[in-house]
Amino acid sequence: MFAEKHFVEQQSSIHKRVHTGERPFGCDVCGKRFRQNSTLNMHRKIHKGETSCICHVCGKACRERGSLSRHLRVHTGEKPFSCSMCNKSFKEKGKLTTHMKIQAGKQPDQRETI
């Protein structure tokens, strides 16, 4: 239980940075700043030449081709996951799942709402 609570609090803290604009982690090579240390570590791979999945629009590095495909929706606006009840569309399958639970009157999981 403690581990789950800590995880939720940690994710909430990271999410708050979206709204505050805080980017406490900086790249020592190019100076680009990030909300999460894990994102900085992924970015560093660009400078080391360790990743082949790089966004051609903004330069974001992804470990896997599927992650890059999901990221590209930020730029394209594509929302391939649609609700069968109201036709609202989402960029991510998890967001649709949360929406469907709310539509069905169920409480979504805590981690899905972050």
C-alpha positions as CSV (number, residue, x, y, z in Angstrom):
1,M,0.0,0.0,0.0
2,F,2.8,2.4,0.9
3,A,4.6,1.8,-2.4
4,E,1.3,2.5,-4.4
5,K,0.7,5.7,-2.5
6,H,4.3,6.8,-3.0
7,F,4.0,6.1,-6.7
8,V,0.8,8.1,-7.0
9,E,2.3,11.0,-5.1
10,Q,5.4,10.9,-7.2
11,Q,3.4,10.9,-10.5
12,S,1.2,13.8,-9.2
13,S,4.4,15.8,-8.4
14,I,5.7,15.2,-11.9
15,H,2.3,16.1,-13.4
16,K,2.2,19.4,-11.5
17,R,5.3,20.4,-13.4
18,V,3.2,20.5,-16.6
19,H,1.2,23.4,-15.1
20,T,4.1,25.2,-13.3
21,G,6.5,24.9,-16.2
22,E,9.2,23.6,-13.8
23,R,12.0,21.7,-15.6
24,P,14.6,20.9,-12.9
25,F,16.7,18.5,-15.0
26,G,19.1,20.0,-17.6
27,C,21.3,18.5,-20.3
28,D,24.9,19.2,-19.7
29,V,25.6,19.1,-23.4
30,C,23.0,21.3,-25.0
31,G,21.2,22.9,-22.0
32,K,17.7,21.6,-22.9
33,R,15.6,21.1,-19.7
34,F,13.2,18.4,-18.7
35,R,10.5,17.7,-16.1
36,Q,11.7,14.2,-15.3
37,N,15.2,12.8,-14.9
38,S,14.2,9.7,-16.9
39,T,13.4,12.0,-19.9
40,L,16.8,13.7,-19.5
41,N,18.5,10.3,-19.5
42,M,16.6,9.4,-22.7
43,H,17.6,12.7,-24.3
44,R,21.3,12.1,-23.5
45,K,21.1,9.1,-25.8
46,I,20.7,11.5,-28.7
47,H,24.1,13.0,-28.0
48,K,25.7,9.5,-27.6
49,G,24.0,8.2,-30.8
50,E,22.3,5.4,-28.9
51,T,18.8,5.8,-30.2
52,S,17.3,5.6,-33.6
53,C,13.7,6.6,-32.7
54,I,13.9,10.4,-32.8
55,C,11.0,12.7,-33.6
56,H,11.6,14.6,-36.8
57,V,9.5,17.5,-35.6
58,C,10.9,18.3,-32.1
59,G,13.9,16.0,-31.6
60,K,12.4,14.0,-28.8
61,A,14.1,10.6,-28.4
62,C,12.1,7.4,-27.8
63,R,13.3,3.9,-26.9
64,E,10.8,2.1,-29.1
65,R,9.1,2.8,-32.4
66,G,5.7,2.5,-30.8
67,S,6.5,5.2,-28.3
68,L,7.6,7.5,-31.1
69,S,4.3,6.8,-33.0
70,R,2.3,7.7,-29.9
71,H,4.4,10.9,-29.4
72,L,3.9,12.0,-33.0
73,R,0.2,12.3,-32.2
74,V,1.1,15.4,-30.2
75,H,2.1,17.1,-33.5
76,T,-0.5,15.6,-35.8
77,G,-3.5,15.9,-33.5
78,E,-4.5,12.3,-34.5
79,K,-6.9,10.7,-32.0
80,P,-7.4,7.1,-33.1
81,F,-9.3,5.9,-30.0
82,S,-13.0,6.7,-30.1
83,C,-15.7,6.2,-27.5
84,S,-18.5,4.0,-28.9
85,M,-21.0,5.8,-26.6
86,C,-20.3,9.5,-27.4
87,N,-17.8,9.4,-30.3
88,K,-15.3,11.4,-28.3
89,S,-11.7,10.6,-29.5
90,F,-8.5,10.2,-27.6
91,K,-4.8,10.1,-28.5
92,E,-4.1,7.3,-26.0
93,K,-5.9,4.0,-25.4
94,G,-5.5,4.5,-21.6
95,K,-7.4,7.8,-21.8
96,L,-10.2,6.1,-23.7
97,T,-10.3,3.3,-21.0
98,T,-10.6,5.9,-18.2
99,H,-13.3,7.8,-20.1
100,M,-15.3,4.6,-20.8
101,K,-15.2,3.7,-17.0
102,I,-16.5,7.2,-16.2
103,Q,-19.2,6.8,-18.8
104,A,-20.2,3.5,-17.3
105,G,-20.4,5.0,-13.8
106,K,-17.4,3.2,-12.5
107,Q,-14.6,4.8,-10.6
108,P,-11.4,4.8,-12.7
109,D,-8.2,3.6,-11.1
110,Q,-6.2,6.3,-9.3
111,R,-3.2,5.9,-11.5
112,E,-5.3,6.3,-14.7
113,T,-6.4,9.8,-13.7
114,I,-2.9,11.3,-13.4
